[in-house]
């Protein structure tokens, strides 16, 4: 039952993001700064739903792990 609810939330948030001009706008976009909070929330819900099903996109733009040594002040240092 939980998987069904998560899939439903993913579908609803994806539909909200794909069709923002469907007449359903919780917060008007013309308001400075807070106008995009509803889209940001829908995106956060969508990413969380994908993570539930094993597709983790949260680190897509994050730092990558270094291989072959440790990073020290912008340089790679070999560890013995």
Buried (B, 14 or more C-beta within 10 A) or exposed (E): EEEEEBEEBBEBBBEBBEEBEEEEBEEEEEEEEEEBEBBEBBBEBBBBBBEBEEEEEEEEEEEEEEEEEEEEEEEEEEEE
